[in-house]
Amino acid sequence: METRLLEVFRAVARLGSITAAARELRFTQSAVSRQIAALEAEVGARVFDRLPRGVALTEEGRAILPHAEAVLDRLSAARRDLDALRGLGGGRLRVGAFPTAVAALVPRALASFRTAFPEVALSLVEGLTPVLLDRLEAGDADVAVVSSSPAGLAPGSGFDLHHLLDERLLVAVPRDHRLARRRTVRLADLAGDAFVVGSATAEETLLRASLPSGFRPRIDLVAAEWTGKLGLVAAGLGVALVPALAVRGTPADIALLRLHAADESVRRVYAATRAGRGVPPAVERFLTHLRAAADEFAGAGPSNPASSRRRNHEQP
């Protein structure tokens, strides 16, 4: 049944007049009469008694009216919800991000997004890139900020990758370390130092993707969280690779050194969405805020190592 028939039926029932309904709906009187006749043919009963002045609902019409109103009200509510989603006056946004992206990049984007669209419900899940991609594929996240290392992301992997920035990995050393006053360092200079890592498995993948072939760091201590890892470095118990996005939480008694160009490692940071799926309005707007936050890092200059080699393209 066409909803237009129900709209005309409701208007005539409310006004008690085909002429008045035609005037309100901006139809001709004959067009309204045809719509009512079509409805009566579809339900197999007269819905109005034609009176000398106006019309009155029949028993069948009175039975149908509440259902017609319920259908039209639900459709109206659905349109309002869709308008709210398109205008971001409601809805939700579920963001996934790897730990160092949660240090500053993603919070900045979330903060500016919330200021612009306070009615959208926000949620954040933190995890390693493979886990985030699994959650994105399962529909448990709308967008995920991920890195090319250690996931080995590639075109055709089932995700659209929106490039945000290229992030350097730095070396954290204690302030009294023999190399602490250098601006750059070769990995060969650290061959005798112990490396503090995050876990025996995930960090091994990070090191394998980040360090040149042939360099084998000595690993003595494992600390799962960045505060513990950097605390061990500050105490002189080793050195650590630190992603540039995580430097905001670096203690003052740690020096951050750039790697020599021959040893430099860069990981690419993306916002991932599911390929072949429509991108919700909230995700489209959030991508704009993410790019703006990434541009802040990229434009920070030499004082912020995340400013390395920002690309303008979105796909690898």
C-alpha positions, 0 to 999 in steps of 0.5 A: 500500500502506498503511504500517499494513500494513507496520508490522504486518508488521514487528512480527510478523516481529520478534516471531515471533508475532501475539499478541505483535505485537497486544499491542505494537501494542495491537490485537486478535489478529484485527485483526493477522491481518486486516492480515497477510491484507490484505498477503498479498492485495496482494502475492499471496503468503503472507508467514508460515507459521503454526506451532503456536507463532507464525509464521515468514517465508516466502521471499517474506516474507524478500524483502519485509521489507528493503523494508518496513523501508526504507520505514518508516525513511524515513517515520520520518526524514521525520517527525523532519525535519518535527518539527525544522522545526516546533520549529526544531531544524533547517532554514535561514533565508535573509534578504535585506535592503537595505544600511541595514537591515543596519546594525543592524535585521536584525543585531539580529533575526538575533542574537536569533533565533540565540540562541533557535534555534541549530540553524537555519542562517542566511544573509544576502544584501544588495541593493537592494529590486527585486533582493531581491524578484526573489530572493524570487520565485525562491525564493532567499530566505525573507524580505526586508527591503525599503523602499517607496522606490524599489521602489514596493511595492503590494498585489497585487504578489505579496508579503505586506508585514509593516510594520516601521517608518517611517524618516525620511531625515536630512541629514548635514552636516559639523560646521563646516557653517553649518547644523550647529547647527540641529535641523531644516533646510529643503531650500531652505537646502541649495539651494547645497550639493552632494549626495553620492550613492551611484550615478547611477542607484539614488540618482537613484531614491531622491532622486526618491522622497524629495525634494519636487517642484521641488527639484533637488539639485546632485550633484558626487560619487558614492560607492557605499558609506556609509563613502565617502559619509559620509567625503566629507561629513565632509571638507566636500565636500557633504551627503547624505541618510542613512536613519535606520537607517544613523545607527549608523555616522555619524562623530563629525565629521558632524551629522545634521539633521532635515528640516522637516515640510514637507520631511520624507520617510519611507520605509516598511520591510517584511518581504516574503514570497511571497503565496499561499505557506505561511510556514515556521515559521522565517520566522514566528518571525523575523518576531517577532524583526524586529518586536521589533528594529523596536520597539526603534528605534521606542521609542528616542525623539527620539535615534533618528530611526527612531522616526517614526510606527510603525504597528501594521498589517502591510499597506499 
